[in-house]
Structure formats: structure tokens, C-alpha cells
Amino acid sequence: MALTIAGSDSGGGAGIQADLKTMEATGAFATSVITAVTAQNTTGLTSSQVLPIDEIDAQCDAVFNDFEVAAIKTGMLARAEVIELVTDRVATASAPAVVDPVMVATSGDRLLDADAEDAYETLIGESTLVTPNADEAEVLLDETIETTADARAAGERLVGMGAEAALVKGGHLHEDEETVVDVLVTGTGIEEFEHPRIDTNATHGSGCTLSSAIAARLADGDSVLDAVEWGTEFMHSAVRYHHDVGQGPGAVNHLVDLRNRADRQYLDRRLETLGERIRKIGVDGSQVRLAAASRYAESKADVVTGTMASDRVNRSANTADERVVQRLLGVRDAVPTVRFAVSVTLSEGQDYIHSSRHTYSADTQIRSACRDCAAGATGDPIILEERGETIVYSVCGSTVDAVAERIGELEHEEQ
């Protein structure tokens, strides 16, 4: 049972809407207290109306009087009097509290009165975890934060204000353009969580989503460290597989983990379907290894493997399969739409390349890149087949890095 206290986002990408979707997808029953109603979408905020303080208080009563809240997350609180009310509620609750000090929307629109900034200090002192980005931490601490070292120092100061832990998010830091480093400071030490920086502006709702995911994990009994580690991994996937919606940059994918887990259930069936396609092509089944990835696969846990028999696909897991899996995951780093990989061991003297329909540029780029890399490789050629869920047949002697690099070159040539 988790509670979010935040503002509403009519666009659905952030605020209460993002919180409820994320908490439920992470396994918690989600309840809410709405502090403000905003008219916003992917392009920006057009209006905001803070609810009367008595109405906010009444919502708190309704939730706490009926439910055993196991974790609280706070988002847009808008005014000092709302922050003070929420501080009192957090102080008297027996649940861990994640404080996301929302001040400015992703679009740049302000969501907190300037005179309310100082009120956050007391709420932070009651929190289990405070999760500012670098810009918010600068406001809270009145200091410049430009590097990971600055983020560590900021986290220590926030813990010094009374928070049990502080997660200073690194998405707004550009010390390293290739990597995002989120810094977690607790009373016992500092942990850093690194992820590749995703080249996208579709981050609307990212802060709300991360803090809600962490709160849901805390409600399930995770430690702060485990909840933050899971939450940052989840956030990386939510941004990588963002929703391309609206006329603005788009929004993060709040249900990415839930949908990925659901998709895993169908991988055996997809593997069998892949085997049928290979049989139709006429490749000798005894020489074929297959791998199928879930739609949002990030690791080998999201991939199933098998070998082809004469009339079926047998699930398997050995060293040869591991190579196919790593090749598939490597290509997905460059083109996440790739779902399948097949390694074909051909008899000496055979030369076999098959390609079917290619209906969009990613397919063409992969096909061209694989052919280019195969030209200088020994062993199996690369085969590509099908449309949106492109099948990549691995090449002995041609590395995934080479294929990915060639894809990048082709993309650059098109621009």
C-alpha cells in the first residue's frame, strides 16, 4: 500500500497520473492525495490551481483513516502551507517517506511558489529519502552543483538536514555526456549508479516516476539501497523505451517493467514461430541456434534460447547459446527494435544469405551493416528477415560492435 501526495497532470506523463501507474506496475496498491490541478501536456504548462488546504487535509484523512499506508511519496506541493501540512502528516505516519522536491516541470514551467522553498527544510528532515535533481538541490542548498563530486557533497548536506538518505539525480549534470551518475548518500556511505545517457528529450515525468517506483519498493519491504538500485535501473528502461506521444518531446514509459514481464510469457511461443520461419527458408535445423528477446529486454534474463530439431524448437542454455544472446543484446544497444537472433553453422562451401521485406529505415540499416561486416568475416553470413521485429542471424567472425558501429555510420550518411 503506497500513497502519493502530488499534483495532477492532465497530459498523463507526470504527477499523480505517473505516480499511480508506476506504483501499481511496481506491485503496490496506490492511493493518492491531489494537491493541485494543472493543465499541461508534452509542450508545457498552461495553468495550475492549488486545491484548498482543507480539501487536501480531508483527502489525507480519507486515506490514513482507512488504509495501512506502507510508504509515502510527495511530489508537487506548490505552496508553503501545503508543505507544512504534508510535513505534519509524514511526521505522524509510521511509513517511510520519499520526498521529491518538485519545483519546475520538465518543460521549464515553475510548480512551486518562490517563498515556499524554505519550507522544504523541515519536510526533508522528516524524510526517509529525498530525491532532488541537480537543479533542485542547488535551490535547496543555495550552492552550485556541476559535477558528481558536487552531487556527493550536496547529498551529504541533505542528510545533514535530517534526511535518512539523499539521492541526487545526475540527469541534469553534463560532466560526462555519455553517462548519467545518480549519487545516493546514506548515513553509512555513498553509492553511485551509472547508466548510459539516453539521447532523447522524452523525459517528461522521469522524476515522478523514479520516486514512485522507489516508494513502491519500500512499501514492499526493500531497503533504501535496494529500492534505489531497482528504481534507477527501471528509470533507465522507462526513458530508453519512452512513449513518442504528443507534439512535445514525449513521456517516459511508466509500465515498461510490467509490460516486459508480461511479454516474457510469450517468448517460448515466439521462439517456436521463429523456428518455423527458418524451416520454411530451408536451413538445416540441426545447424541452427535461436534467441528471442522480450520487447524491452535489457539483460539475458529477458532472452530465451533454443536449438532447432526436425519438427520443433528445443529450449537450451549452453556456451554457444550465450554467444548468440550477447550478440542479440549488443545489436539491441544500437537498435532496440531487434527481437531475434539466429546463429547458423553452415557446411563448408555453403553461401547463404536471405533477406525478406524491409519496410522501414532501421531494417535497411541493419541489413546493410550486417552485409558490410559479413563481407570481411569468415564463417556464417548474416541473414535478415521480416519487418518490425527484425531477425538478425549472427555471423562467426563479425562482432556486434562492428555491426553497431556500421549502423551508426549509415545513420550519419542518411542525415
N, C-alpha and C positions, 0 to 999 in steps of 0.2 A: 504494500500500500504506500503510494507516494503522493505528495502534494506539491503542485506548482502554484506559486503566487506571482502573477505577472500580468502583462497587458495582452490584449487581443490583437492579432494581425489578420486583417481581412484577406490578405493575399495567401495566407496559409503556410508561408515559408518560415516564419519566426514566431516568437511569442508563445501564448497559450497553445495555439494550434500545433506548433512544432513540439512543444513540451509533451502534450498529451499523446501525440503519435509516437514520439521517441520512447516515452516511459512504457507505454503498452507494448511496443515492439521489443523492448528490452526485458519484459516479463513482469512488470509491476502494474497493479491496478492503479490507474491515475485519477486523482481528484484535482480540483482547481479552485482558486480564488482569483477573480479577474479584478485588476486594479485600474485598468484604463481600456478604452475602446479606441483603436486607431484605424484610420482609413489609409492603407498603404498596400503596395504591391511591389513587384520587382524593380520598378522605376523610381520609387521613392514614397515619402510620407506626405499626404495632403492635409490631414487633420488628426487631432488627438484630443480625447475628452477623458479626464480623470474622473472616476466614479466617486460619489460622495463617501466620505470616510466611514459613515455609519453603515453603508451598504457593504463596503469591504469588510468591516468588522463582523457584520451579520453572516457573510459567506464563511469567514473563519469559524464562527460559532457552529454553523451548519456542518462543517467538515469535522472539526475536532470533537463535537458532541456525539458524533455517530460512528466515526471510523478510528481505528488504531493506526495512526499515521506512522510509518516506519522510516520515512525520510522526507525532508522538505527541500525544495529548490525555489529560490527567489530570482526574479528577472526584473522587468521594468516596474519600478516603484514610483517614479515620476516626481514625487514631492516629499519634502521633509516629514510632514505629518504621516504619510503612508509608511515611510521608512521607520519612523518611531513606533507605529502600531505593529508592524511586522517584527520589529526587534523584540517587543514585549511578547509576542506570540512565540517566537523562536526560543526566547529565554525560558518560557514556562513549559515548552514541549520537551518530551523525552527522546525526540528523534534527532538524528544528525541533520545538519542544515548546510546546503551548498548555496553560497551567495554569489550569484553572477551579477556584478555591479553594472548593469546596463545603463549606459549614458548616451550613446549615439548609435543609431541604426547603421547597418552595413552601407546603406545609401548615403550616409553622412548627416542625416537629419537628427536633431537633438531630441532625446527622450527623457531627459532629467533636468529639472529646474537647476540653474546655477547655484542658488542658495541652498540646495539640498545635498550638495556634495559632502559637506562636513558631517551630515547626519549618518553617513555610511560607517563612520569610525566605530560607533557603538555596535551596529549590526555585525560588522566584521569581527568584533570582539566576542560575539556570541556564536560565530560560525564554526562548523567542522572543517569546511574548505571554502576558500574564496577564489574565484576563477577569473581575474581580470585579463584582458589582453594588454599589450604594452601601452597603448594609449590610455586606457582606463587606469592602469597602475600609475602612470605619470600624473594624472589628475588626483588620485587618492593620496599620493605621496609627495606631490609637488617637486618632482625631480625628473630629469631626462633619462629615458631608457632606450638605448640604441643597440646594445649588444647582449649576448647571452650572459655575460658576466654581470651586466646591469640588471638583467632579469633575476639572476640569483640573489643579488643584493636586495632587490625590490621584494622578492619573496620572503627573505629573512625579516625585512621591516614589517611586512604584513603579518607575519607570525608574531612579531614583537608587539603588534597591536592587539593580540589576543586570539587570532585565528589559530585553530589547531594545525592547519596546513594551508599553503597557498600554491595555486597552480597559475604561473604567469605564462600565458599562451604566446607562442612565438610567431604566429601568422603575420603580424604587423611588423616584425623585425626583418630587416633585409641585409643583415650582416653576411648571410650566405644565401644567394639567390637559388641554390639548388636544394636546400634542406630547411625544414621547419623544426625548430627545437622548442619543445614545451618544457618548462622547468617547474618541478614540484619540490617545494620546501616544506619539511615537517620539523617537528621538534627534535628528531633524531638524525636528520641528514637531508641530503639533496639528491634527487633523481632527475635525470633528463631523458626525454622521449623524443627520438629523432624519426622523422618521416620525410620522404622525398616531397619537395614542394610541387603541388599540382598547378599546372599552368592554366588557370581559369579564374574568372571573376565571379563564378556562380557559388558564392559563399554566404548568401543570404540565409540567416538562421543558424549559422555554424556555432556561435557562442551559446545560444539557447539549447541547441541540440546536444552539444557536448556536456553541458552542466546537467541536463535532464538525464542523459544516459548514465552519468556518474551517480546521480541521486538514486536512480532506479537500481543500480548495482549495490549501493549502500543499503537500500531498503531490503535487498535480498541477503544481506549479511556480509558482503565483501568488505575487506579493509579499504582504507583510503587509497593505499598504494595500488592494490589490485583493481579497484574501481577506476582509478585514473588511467592505469595501463590499458585496461579494456576500452575505456572511453576514447582515448586518443587513437587507438587502432581503428575503432569503429568510425571515428570522425574522418580519418584518412579515406576510408572507403566511401563514406557519405559524400565527401567532396569529389572524390575521383569519379564516382558514378552519379553525379548530380543530375537534377531534373532541368532540362532545357525548356523552361516554361516562361510565358510572359514576354514582354518586349524589352525587359531589362536583362541582367546577367543570368537569371535563373536562380534556383534554390538547391540546397543540399538534399540528399536522398535520406529522409528520416527512417525509412523502412528497409534500408539496404541489407542489414543483417538478417532481418526476418525473411525477406524475400530470397536471400541467398540460401538460408537454411531450408526453406520450402523447396527451392529448386534442386537441392541435393537429392531429394527423394526420387527424382526422375532421372538421375544420371545413368542408372543401370539400363533403363529403357532407351535412353539416348545412345548409349554405347552399343546396344544391340542394333538400333537403327543405322548407326554408322557402319557397323559390320555388314549390314545388308547392302548398303551403298557400295562398299568395297567389293563385295561378291559380284555385284552387277557389272562393275568395271572389269572384272575378270582376273584380279590379282590373286595369286595362290594364298589361301588362308593360313597355311602353316608358316608363312613368312611375314606375318603382319602383327604388329602390336598397336593397340589403340589407347587413347586417353581422351576423356571428356571432362570439361570443367563446368562448374556452375556459372551462372550469368555474371556474378560478381566475385569470382574466385580470386583470392589473394595468396593462397598457400596450397601446398599439396594436400591438405585436409579437405580442400574443395574440389579435388580431382579424383576420378576413378579410372582404373586401367584394366585392360584385358587383352587376351590373345584370341585370334580367330581360329575356330575349329571349322569343320566342313559345313556344319549347319547351325552354328551358334557362336556366341562370344563367351569365353570363359574368363571370369574375373581373376586377376592375378596381381601379385606385388613382388617384384624382384628387382635386381640391379638394372636390368635392361629397361624395365618399365620406368624406373626412377629417371633415367636419361630422357625418356620421352616426356615425362611430366615437367622436368626442368626446362626443356625446350619450349613446351607449350606456355609455361608461366613466363618465360623470358620474352617470347613474342607478345604475350598479353601486356607486358610492360610498355610496349610501343603501341600496340593496337588492341585495346581491351575487348573488342568485339569478337576476337578469335576464341572459339569454344572447343575445338577438337584438334588433336594431333594424331598422326599415324606414322609409324616407322615401318618401312617396307624393306626387307632384306631380299634383294634380287639375285638371281643366279648370274654367274659370270657371263658377260656378253649381253645381258639384257639392257635395254634402254627404254625406260617407260616414264613418260610424263603425260598426265591427263589434266585438263582444266575444263570446267564447265562454265555455267553462266556467272558473270560478274557484273552486278547491277549498280555498284557504287564505288567511289574512288578508293576506299580503303581496301577492297578486294583487289583492285587493279594494282595498287601499290605493293601489297603483299606478294601477289603473283610475280610481279616484275622483280621485286627484291629477291625473292627466293630463286627465281631463274638466274639472276645475275650471280648470286652466291653459289648456286649449283654448278655454274659453268666452270668454276675453278676447283670444284670439290671432287673427291674420289668417293666411290660408293654410291648410295642410293640418290637418285634425283629427287627433287621436291615436286609434290603433286598438290594441286589446289582444286577444290571443288565447292560448289554451292554458293549461296548468296550471303544473307546477313550473318549466318553462323558459319563463317568461312572455315574450311577444313585445311589444315596445314600438315603435309606429310613431311616428316623430318628428313634431314639429309646427313648421312655419315660424312664427316669431314667439313661440314659447314656449320659454323657456330651461330647460336641465337644472336649473339652480339653483332655479328656481321650482318645478319638479316635485319635486325633492328636499326643498325646504322644506315643500311642501304634504304630502308623505308624513310628515314629522316631525310636522306639526300633527295629522294624522289619527291617528298612533300615540299622541300625547298625549291626544287626545279619547277614545280607547278605554280608557286607563288609569284 
